[in-house]
Amino acid sequence: MNHRLGRLEQIFMTRNTFLLLGIFFVSTEAAAVKVEIPKLVFEYGIVSDSKCKRLATDLTARGSTREDVMKEAISLTPILQGQWDTEGAELLSALISIVGREYSRRELTVYTSVCGYGSRSSPLVVSIRSHMGRIKNMRSPISANIPLVLHEFTHKYLVESFDYSKSSILKEFSDSPALFKNHIHLMALIKASMVRAGKDDMIEPFVQSLKGRAYINAWKVGTLNKYYSRLIKEVKSLSGSNEKYWFFDPIENSENIGQPR
């Protein structure tokens, strides 16, 4: 009887050992694929705004001084930094974990601006114009800028890590505008990042903020069941770079330079 109990105890310990080894190897594998998330540092682009002609027109209309506007912009920038650190960094972590490739830089400056020429990815500039009391009668919440920052960062991320020219989906839309084609993978990733980060409540406000047919259609196609998973799979599998991203059609070898956005 004792011999039988000893045998059972031996079997039990052996099974537990294999179970623990399995957990160890899974944990090790998870650690191996862990990617580092870049830190985004927000800074008011005071030099460029000081030369902004459009801002001078706004000041005349609103009766403010350039110094007043700049002081307000300076005070808003750390608020955006704080909100990004609290909520946005989770979206960035979700994005990079979905794709599985690190961004080349450990830190990136995000310049805030009130000039009125919108946001752009290179350099990474985010407009805080809609939050300025000295420019707008009805200010939008500054938290609305979090998905916008993610949008512009994702452009920079994809340019250096995804080879658009190999995309079979883009070839299906070869006759579509370049602006649309440059956004369908991005839109799929933005939705996936919000879902993974548990921020589904950001999706609808982001969709409502999209202006222009190319952006709206890119969202519709990028989140359509027919393409959504395929687009994400392409980004994950077709690694590479696409330096011509903003200057050329992503799937054409054209020499016609387009307008960066």
Secondary structure, 3 states (H helix, E strand, C coil): CHHHHHHHHHHHHHHHHHHHHHHHHHHHHHHHCCCCCCEEEEEECHHHHHCCHHHHHHHHHHCCCHHHHHHHHHHHHHHHHHHHHHHHHHHHHHHHHHHCCCCCCCEEEEEEECCCCCCECCCCEEECHHHCCCCCCCCCCHHHHHHHHHHHHHHHHHHHHECHHHCHHHHHCCCCCHHHHCCHHHHHHHHHHHHHCCCHHHHHHHHHHCCCHHHHHHHHHHCCCCCHHHHHHHHHHCECCCCCCCCCCCCCCCCCCCCCC
